[in-house]
Amino acid sequence: MLEMECKEFRSRFREELDRTVQFWLKHSHDREFGGFFTCLDRDGTVYDDLKYIWLQGRQVWTYCRLYRTVERFHRQELLDAAVAGAEFLIRHAAVSEESRKQAFVVTQDGRPVKVQRTIYSECFYTMAMNEIWRVTGVTRYQTEAVEMMEQIVRWVREDPASLGRPALSGAEKTNSMAIPMMLLCLVDQLEEDDPEMCQKYQELGTWSVQQILQHLQREDSVVLETVSTEGKELPGSQGRLQNPGHTLEAGSFLLKYAVKHGHQELQQTAIEKFMILPFEAGWDLEFGGLLYFQDVDGHSPTQLEWDMKLWWPHAEALVAFLLGYQVSRDPRLLQLFKKVFNYTFTHFPDRENGEWFGYLNRQGTVSHTFKGGPYKGCFHLPRCLYLCEKILDSLLQDA
Amino acid sequence: MLEMECKEFRSRFREELDRTVQFWLKHSHDREFGGFFTCLDRDGTVYDDLKYIWLQGRQVWTYCRLYRTVERFHRQELLDAAVAGAEFLIRHAAVSEESRKQAFVVTQDGRPVKVQRTIYSECFYTMAMNEIWRVTGVTRYQTEAVEMMEQIVRWVREDPASLGRPALSGAEKTNSMAIPMMLLCLVDQLEEDDPEMCQKYQELGTWSVQQILQHLQREDSVVLETVSTEGKELPGSQGRLQNPGHTLEAGSFLLKYAVKHGHQELQQTAIEKFMILPFEAGWDLEFGGLLYFQDVDGHSPTQLEWDMKLWWPHAEALVAFLLGYQVSRDPRLLQLFKKVFNYTFTHFPDRENGEWFGYLNRQGTVSHTFKGGPYKGCFHLPRCLYLCEKILDSLLQDA
C-alpha cells in the first residue's frame, strides 16, 4: 500500500471511529440505573429501554479497550460509563444466585426478561470484566472474568446441563463454529501480557483452533458453520449452512493466533481458507456486499434474512483482509480490503447522524433505520474501526 | 359479484388447489416411517428430512378435511397418508412419557431434536386428531384431541410451568394474539356438529374472543400483536408490533364466531377493525403486498424480515375478505379481495412445478425457492384455496 493511500484510509477510519464513539457517548448512557440503552433510532432516540446483556458486556469492553489503548479516548467519561456498565452487569446479569447463568435481556432496572440456553452473555461478560480490570486494576473484575471463564469452559467441554437445554435423543451434539471462535477470542483476551493465563489456557487455545479447523470440509473447498463433533459434515440444511461473515471473523482470530505462535501453515490456512474462500463464496456478484447465509449446494437457506447485507460481516471482512495484508503483504488481500471498503463505506455510514445502519436488503438499500437493536450495539463497528486504525498505524510505521 | 366473475374465481381456486394437493401427494410422503417430509425444494425434492411437528399435524388436518368435505378428494391415498401421519405423531411427537409436551422438530424416524416452550405443536396436534376422528370414527383419536385440548387450556389459563419457561421477574405476562386466536380456532374445530363440545367450550370461546378484542388499541385505531394481560399497550418494540396477516387471520375467526352466535356488533368489529384496518395499515403502497411486521409508530421493526411478503398473510387475507363479503355483501370487501387476489396470484404461484413460493422480498421477487420449510407445509395455502372455493360455491348457490 502506498503511504499516501494508507494515510487516507487511516483518516477515514479515525474520523468514523470518532463519530461512532460520540454517538454512543451522547445517546446510550443510562444515568439512572447504569448500563446502556442499545435500542437507538437513527438519530439516537431510545425506542426501547430493554437492556440486552451481550451488548452491555460488549460496550463495557469497547469503552475500556479504547480508554486503555487509544490516547484520544483516555477520557473520564468513557471510564465512568464503563464502570457503571460493569457494575450493572455484576448486579443484574445473573438470573439467580444459585448459578452463573445470565439473562439474554433485562429490564432497564435489571430484572431478567429472557434467558438463552447458550454461553454468549457470559462470554461478553468475561471480555468486559477482563478488560475493565486491565483499566482499573480492581481485582474483583478479574476474579469475575476468571471464574466465569472456568464456567464457560465447563459448559462447553464437560457438561452443558446447567445451560438449561434438555437432552434430546434426536439432537446430535454438534460443533458450531461460534463456540470455538468465541473461546479463542476469550483466550486471546485473557492472555494479553499475562504469562499465568498463557500457561493456563495454552491447551484450550490449541483445542479451539483444532475445533475451528474442523469446519473446513469437502477437501478444504468450503467452510461450514456447523459440523459433527467428529468433524464430519452433518445432513440437511444445518450441515450445508455457510456464514461468510463468521468465517472471516474466525479467520482473523486464527491468523492472530498463528502469528503469535509462529505457525506458518496455520497462517496460510487462515488466509486462504478462512478469508479468501468465504469471500469468493459469499460476495454477491449481482449487487455487491457479503450475503448473510448460504447453502453450500445452492438450495435456499431457510433463514428468511439470508440475502441481507449486515454491517458486522463487512466490519469483520475489513479487519480480516487488512490484518491478512499486514501479515502477508499479499496484494490479493489488499485488493479485497479495498473492494469491501468501497462497498461498506458507500452503503452503511449515516452521514447525517453518525454511526452506521446495520441492515440493508440484498440490493443495498437500508431496510432498518435504527443504529442499535437487540443484536447491534457499540461493538462490531467501533472494534473494526479501532483495529483497522491500529493496523494502518503499524503499516505506516513500517513504511 | 357477478356470477361469471364468481365462476372464474372458483375455477382458479379449484385448479390451484388440485395442483397444490398433487404436489404434496407426490413429494411429501415418507413411506418408510410415516409422516411427511416438508422441506421440499422448488421441484419437490427433499432437501432436509427433519420433521417439523406443527407441519405434521397441519398436513394430517388438511388431508382429512379435504377427504371429509370435498368429493374429489375423498380418495384412499389421502386417508392412508393422514393415518400414517397421525400414527407417527402419536408415537413420536411427545418428548417424554411423563408429559404431554411435544417436540418442535424430530428426526425422520421420530427422535426429538428441538422443543419450543410454546403450545403450537400441541394445538396442531389437537386439530389433526379431532379431524381424523371425524373421518375415521376411531375414538382413540378423539380422546387424544380432547385430552390435549384440556392440557393446552391448563397451560394457557392456569399454569404454564410445565411448558418449561423459567419464571423471570422482568418477564411480564402478556396477551399474545396468537394464543387466543389459536384457542378460538380449536374451539371452532372441536364444536362442529358436537353439542357436547359446544356446551363444554362455550365459556372458552367467549374468553378467547374477549382476549382477541383486547388487542384493539388507541381508541380502536390499531390492532397490536401483544398487549398486557389487562389489555393495555405494552412499552417498547414488543408493544408497538403489528402483524397484519395475523390480524386478518384473527378477523376470520372472529367473524365466523360472530355469525355462528348472531353477534351483530362483533361481526362489524371483525370486518372493520380486524380486516379493513390491518389492510390499510399493512398494504405496501410502494410495491404492493402485505408487509410482515410493522411498528405502529413508524420505527423499524427489529425483526429482520419485517418488509418481506409471505404467502400466508396473503392466503389469510383472501379468506378474510371473501368471508367478509359473503357475510356482509359490502362492496369494499370484494374490492379488497380482488386487490389481494391480483397481487397474490401474479406473485406466489409456481407455474412450472405447482404450489406457491413462500417468501418474496419487499419488491415482490422470490427470495426463497423452496415450497416447504420449517414453517411452510401443506396448510395455509390449501386451506385458503379450499375455504375460498367453498365460499364461492355458496355465493353461486345463493345467486
Boltz contact constraints between the chains, C-beta under 6 A:
constraints:
  - contact:
      token1: [A, 47]
      token2: [B, 299]
      max_distance: 6.0
  - contact:
      token1: [A, 48]
      token2: [B, 236]
      max_distance: 6.0
  - contact:
      token1: [A, 48]
      token2: [B, 237]
      max_distance: 6.0
  - contact:
      token1: [A, 106]
      token2: [B, 170]
      max_distance: 6.0
  - contact:
      token1: [A, 107]
      token2: [B, 170]
      max_distance: 6.0
  - contact:
      token1: [A, 111]
      token2: [B, 169]
      max_distance: 6.0
  - contact:
      token1: [A, 111]
      token2: [B, 170]
      max_distance: 6.0
  - contact:
      token1: [A, 112]
      token2: [B, 168]
      max_distance: 6.0
  - contact:
      token1: [A, 112]
      token2: [B, 170]
      max_distance: 6.0
  - contact:
      token1: [A, 113]
      token2: [B, 170]
      max_distance: 6.0
  - contact:
      token1: [A, 113]
      token2: [B, 171]
      max_distance: 6.0
  - contact:
      token1: [A, 168]
      token2: [B, 112]
      max_distance: 6.0
  - contact:
      token1: [A, 169]
      token2: [B, 111]
      max_distance: 6.0
  - contact:
      token1: [A, 170]
      token2: [B, 106]
      max_distance: 6.0
  - contact:
      token1: [A, 170]
      token2: [B, 107]
      max_distance: 6.0
  - contact:
      token1: [A, 170]
      token2: [B, 111]
      max_distance: 6.0
  - contact:
      token1: [A, 170]
      token2: [B, 112]
      max_distance: 6.0
  - contact:
      token1: [A, 170]
      token2: [B, 113]
      max_distance: 6.0
  - contact:
      token1: [A, 171]
      token2: [B, 113]
      max_distance: 6.0
  - contact:
      token1: [A, 236]
      token2: [B, 48]
      max_distance: 6.0
  - contact:
      token1: [A, 237]
      token2: [B, 48]
      max_distance: 6.0
  - contact:
      token1: [A, 299]
      token2: [B, 47]
      max_distance: 6.0
  - contact:
      token1: [A, 300]
      token2: [B, 368]
      max_distance: 6.0
  - contact:
      token1: [A, 300]
      token2: [B, 369]
      max_distance: 6.0
  - contact:
      token1: [A, 300]
      token2: [B, 370]
      max_distance: 6.0
  - contact:
      token1: [A, 302]
      token2: [B, 373]
      max_distance: 6.0
  - contact:
      token1: [A, 302]
      token2: [B, 374]
      max_distance: 6.0
  - contact:
      token1: [A, 304]
      token2: [B, 305]
      max_distance: 6.0
  - contact:
      token1: [A, 305]
      token2: [B, 304]
      max_distance: 6.0
  - contact:
      token1: [A, 305]
      token2: [B, 305]
      max_distance: 6.0
  - contact:
      token1: [A, 307]
      token2: [B, 367]
      max_distance: 6.0
  - contact:
      token1: [A, 367]
      token2: [B, 307]
      max_distance: 6.0
  - contact:
      token1: [A, 368]
      token2: [B, 300]
      max_distance: 6.0
  - contact:
      token1: [A, 369]
      token2: [B, 300]
      max_distance: 6.0
  - contact:
      token1: [A, 370]
      token2: [B, 300]
      max_distance: 6.0
  - contact:
      token1: [A, 373]
      token2: [B, 302]
      max_distance: 6.0
  - contact:
      token1: [A, 374]
      token2: [B, 302]
      max_distance: 6.0
